[in-house]
Protein backbone atom coordinates (compact mmCIF):
# COMPACT_ATOMS: atom_id res chain seq x y z
CA UNK A 1 0.00 0.00 0.00
CA UNK A 2 1.41 3.40 -0.96
CA UNK A 3 1.89 6.21 1.54
CA UNK A 4 -1.01 8.13 -0.07
CA UNK A 5 -3.33 5.12 0.18
CA UNK A 6 -2.33 4.57 3.80
CA UNK A 7 -2.94 8.27 4.60
CA UNK A 8 -6.40 8.08 2.97
CA UNK A 9 -7.26 4.90 4.91
CA UNK A 10 -6.26 6.55 8.18
CA UNK A 11 -8.28 9.65 7.32
CA UNK A 12 -11.38 7.50 6.71
CA UNK A 13 -10.92 5.81 10.08
CA UNK A 14 -10.36 9.12 11.90
CA UNK A 15 -13.22 10.06 14.15
CA UNK A 16 -13.02 13.49 15.73
CA UNK A 17 -15.26 15.00 18.37
CA UNK A 18 -16.93 17.19 15.72
CA UNK A 19 -17.76 14.09 13.62
CA UNK A 20 -19.18 12.33 16.67
CA UNK A 21 -21.34 15.28 17.74
CA UNK A 22 -22.58 15.85 14.15
CA UNK A 23 -23.56 12.16 13.93
CA UNK A 24 -25.54 12.35 17.18
CA UNK A 25 -27.34 15.49 16.03
CA UNK A 26 -28.14 13.95 12.63
CA UNK A 27 -29.58 10.87 14.35
CA UNK A 28 -31.68 12.96 16.74
CA UNK A 29 -29.90 11.87 19.91
CA UNK A 30 -30.86 14.19 22.77
CA UNK A 31 -27.92 16.16 24.15
CA UNK A 32 -29.43 16.00 27.65
CA UNK A 33 -28.22 13.29 29.99
CA UNK A 34 -31.03 10.80 30.53
CA UNK A 35 -30.13 10.49 34.21
CA UNK A 36 -29.62 14.08 35.37
CA UNK A 37 -30.87 16.24 32.42
CA UNK A 38 -27.59 18.18 32.19
CA UNK A 39 -25.85 18.82 28.87
CA UNK A 40 -22.17 18.80 29.81
CA UNK A 41 -20.29 15.91 28.22
CA UNK A 42 -16.73 14.74 27.69
CA UNK A 43 -16.45 12.93 24.36
CA UNK A 44 -13.89 10.13 24.18
CA UNK A 45 -13.59 8.82 20.66
CA UNK A 46 -10.19 7.26 21.35
CA UNK A 47 -7.91 6.50 24.24
CA UNK A 48 -4.63 7.13 22.38
CA UNK A 49 -3.75 7.54 18.69
CA UNK A 50 -4.71 4.04 17.57
CA UNK A 51 -6.66 2.63 20.51
CA UNK A 52 -10.42 2.94 20.99
CA UNK A 53 -12.64 1.83 23.83
CA UNK A 54 -14.18 -1.56 23.03
CA UNK A 55 -16.94 -3.90 24.14
CA UNK A 56 -15.82 -7.51 24.24
CA UNK A 57 -18.31 -9.91 22.68
CA UNK A 58 -16.41 -13.10 23.45
CA UNK A 59 -18.35 -16.01 24.88
CA UNK A 60 -17.41 -17.26 28.33
CA UNK A 61 -14.83 -20.04 28.18
CA UNK A 62 -13.16 -19.62 31.51
CA UNK A 63 -11.84 -16.94 33.85
CA UNK A 64 -8.58 -16.29 31.95
CA UNK A 65 -9.85 -15.78 28.38
CA UNK A 66 -8.80 -12.51 26.73
CA UNK A 67 -9.07 -11.37 23.14
CA UNK A 68 -11.70 -12.50 20.70
CA UNK A 69 -14.28 -10.41 18.89
CA UNK A 70 -15.00 -6.86 19.99
CA UNK A 71 -16.91 -3.72 19.03
CA UNK A 72 -14.96 -0.44 18.80
CA UNK A 73 -16.87 2.35 20.53
CA UNK A 74 -16.99 6.09 21.10
CA UNK A 75 -17.97 7.31 24.56
CA UNK A 76 -19.72 10.29 26.10
CA UNK A 77 -19.31 10.83 29.84
CA UNK A 78 -21.61 13.25 31.68
CA UNK A 79 -19.56 15.75 33.68
CA UNK A 80 -22.40 16.17 36.18
CA UNK A 81 -23.34 12.60 37.17
CA UNK A 82 -20.80 10.34 35.41
CA UNK A 83 -23.33 8.57 33.18
CA UNK A 84 -21.61 6.88 30.23
CA UNK A 85 -23.13 6.64 26.74
CA UNK A 86 -21.44 4.21 24.37
CA UNK A 87 -21.84 4.14 20.56
CA UNK A 88 -20.46 1.68 18.00
CA UNK A 89 -17.76 3.48 15.96
CA UNK A 90 -18.66 1.51 12.82
CA UNK A 91 -22.04 3.22 12.51
CA UNK A 92 -20.50 6.66 12.96
CA UNK A 93 -17.76 5.95 10.38
CA UNK A 94 -20.32 4.60 7.88
CA UNK A 95 -22.45 7.74 8.35
CA UNK A 96 -19.36 9.92 7.90
CA UNK A 97 -18.37 8.10 4.67
CA UNK A 98 -21.92 8.34 3.29
CA UNK A 99 -22.02 12.07 4.10
CA UNK A 100 -18.66 12.57 2.32
CA UNK A 101 -19.97 10.81 -0.80
CA UNK A 102 -22.88 13.26 -0.88
N, C-alpha and C positions, 0 to 999 in steps of 0.2 A: 504494500500500500504506500502510495507517495505521501510526502509531507502535507501536500494540499488536501488530499483525500482524508488523511488522519485529522487535520485541522477542522475540516467540514464535519466529520463524524463527531468529534468532540463538541463542536458548536451545537449540533443537533441534540446532543445529550445534556447540554448545559441547561440548568433550570435555575433561574434567578428569582429573587423574591418578587420582582415585578411580574414575571411570568406566572408565578404561583397565585398572586393576588388577582391578576387579570382573569385567570382560569376560574377562580372561585366566584368572582363577580359574574362572569359569563354563564356560569352554571346556576346562578341564583342562590348561592350559599350565604346565609345570613352572617354578617360580620359580628353580630352579638354573640357572646358566649352563652351557650344553652344552660349553663349552671348558674351564672351570676349576673348575666345581662350586660356585662362590660364589653367594650370594644378596644382592648389593649393587648395585642398579641405580639409574640416573638415568633418569627417564621424561621424554621430550620429546614432548609432544603438539602443540606449536606452537613456532615460532621467535619470532614476535611476535604481537600481537593477531589479525591476520587472515592470517597466513602460516604454512603447514604445510610440513614436509619433503615432497618429492615424488619419485617415480620417473618419469622420462621414458620414454614408450613410443613415441616417434617413430621412424620408419624412417630409415635412413641415406640422406641425399640430398647430402651434401657436408660439408666440415669446418666450415662457418659457419652451420649450421641450428640455430636456437633456437626454442622454443615447441612447439606441437603438443600432442597428447594427453599426459596424465599421470595418475598415481595419487597422491592425497594419502595420507600415511602418518603413523603415530605410531611413535616410536622408543624403544627401551630400550638403554641403554649400560651395560655391566658396569663398575663402578668398580674391579674388580680387574685384568681383562685387556684391557678396551677392546672386547670383542665387542659388535657391534651387532645387535639384533633389530629388524626392521621389519615393521609390520602395516598393512594397508589400512584407513584411517579409515572408509570406507564400511561395512565389516562391523561395526565397533564401534558406529557411529551407528545402524545398522539394529537391532542387538541392544538398544541403549539405548532406542530408540523402542518396540520390541516389549515390552520389560520395563515401560515406562511405561504401555502400554495394558493390561497385566495379562495 
